[in-house]
Each structure stands twice: as C-alpha cells, then as structure tokens.
Amino acid sequence: MKMITAIIKPFKLDDVREVLTEMGISGMTLEEVKGFGRQKGHTELYRGAEYVIDFVPKFKLQLAVNDNLVDVVTEAIAKAANTSKIGDGKIFVSELEQVVRIRTGEQGEDAL
C-alpha cells in the first residue's frame, strides 16, 4: 500500500477530484496549505501598495491506494492538475505500513 500526497493549485481541485472519482477512488483527505518552491511567491498590488506574497495557497490531497494503482493514480493527478505553468505542484508517494478501518477493525488492503 502507498500514501499519495499531491500539492496542487486550488482551482485544479475539481478536475483532480473528478478524475479520481471516475477511477473509483473512494476517499481522500484535503487540506488547505501554503508554501513555495521554485515559484517563490509573487507580488500583488492592493490599493496602490505593492506587497509580496511569500507563501502561495495550495491544496494538499492525501489518498491511500493499493500498490497496483500507484502509477495510474499519480499519472491521472499529474494530468488533471497540469497547467504547464510554474507552481503546478508536486506528487509524493510513500510506503504505507498499516491501515486500520476504525469502525470495522479491518486491516491492510481490506481497510482501503
């Protein structure tokens, strides 16, 4: 099992969620986060004053998937979140040692 964490632009959330739902992904966790990478923030103008936005708003999605779905899911997220502009985000894949469904006590892949 793997944990896929994707950092994406907020306006791409619906596209990503839609493609994952079509693939049969039954659940995910979403957080509003802020950060920067190569994008390094940007400058905005507000009431004639210029100020720097150091941390850019993003969404962080997390979903647990079976090993056989990792490549397909990461490819689908990357395609749906892509704008071909700097700051599109990143996808991280990490090993998931154990999953337990609290309600039923199911463990491992059965809990997904």
N, C-alpha and C positions, 0 to 999 in steps of 0.2 A: 504494500500500500504506500501511496505517496501523498504528501501535502503539497498542493499547488497554491502558491501565493502570487497574485498578479496585482501590480500597481498600474492603474490606468487613469486616463483623463476622465473627469466626471461626466462629460457629455457623451462618452462612449459606453457608459454603463448599460443602457437599454439594449444596445447592439450585442454586447457580450452576454448579457443575461438571456437574451432571446436565442442566441446560437447554442448556449449551454442547455437551455430547456429543450430545444429541438433534439439535442443529443441524448436526452434522457437523464441529465444530471439533476438529481432530486433535491440538492440542497447546497447552500454556500453561506458564508458569513461575509458581511460587508462592514467596513469601517471607513469613515471619512478621515483622511490623514493629510498632512502637509509635508513637503520635502523638496529637495532639489538634487539634481545630478549635473549633467553637462549643461542643462538648460539654465542653471544658475539664477533662477528668478527672472524678474523683469521690472521695468519702470512704468509707472502709471501716472496719469495726470488727474488730480482731483481739485476742483475749484481753483484752478490756476497754479496749484502747488504740485511739484513733481515729487514722487516718493517711490522707494524701491520695495518691491515685494520679494523678500528673500526666500520664503517658503511658498511653493506653489501648491494649491489644493489638488488633491488626487483622491481616488478611491482605492482601497485595498480589499481585494477579494481573496478569500481562502476557501478551498474545497479539497476534500479528501476523495481520492479515486483509487480504483484498482490499478495495479501495475500495467495491465494491458491497455488502459485508456490514457495513459500519461501523454504519449506523443500526439494522439488525436486531439485531446483537450487543449494542450498547450498551443498546438497549431491553430485551433479554432479561436482561442482567445487572442492570439497574436494577430490573426487576420481581421477579427472583428474590431479590435482596438486600434488598428493601424490607421494613421492619418498621413504617414510619410513625412511628418514634421518632428523636430526635436521635442522631447518631452512626452513621447507616446507611452513610456513606461517600461517596466521590466516584468519578467515572469521568473519566479524561483521555484524549483522543485526540490523537495527534501524527503528523506525517508520518514515514514510514519510507522513507529514500532507497534503501537496498540491502539485500538479503538474500542470503546465500550458504549453501547446504547443504554443510557441510564434507565429508561422505562422498562425494557425487557431483559436487560442483562446480556444481550447478545454481544459477542466479541469478534474482533478481527473483521474480515470482509463481510460477514453477515450483518455487522452493525452499520455498514455503509448504506 
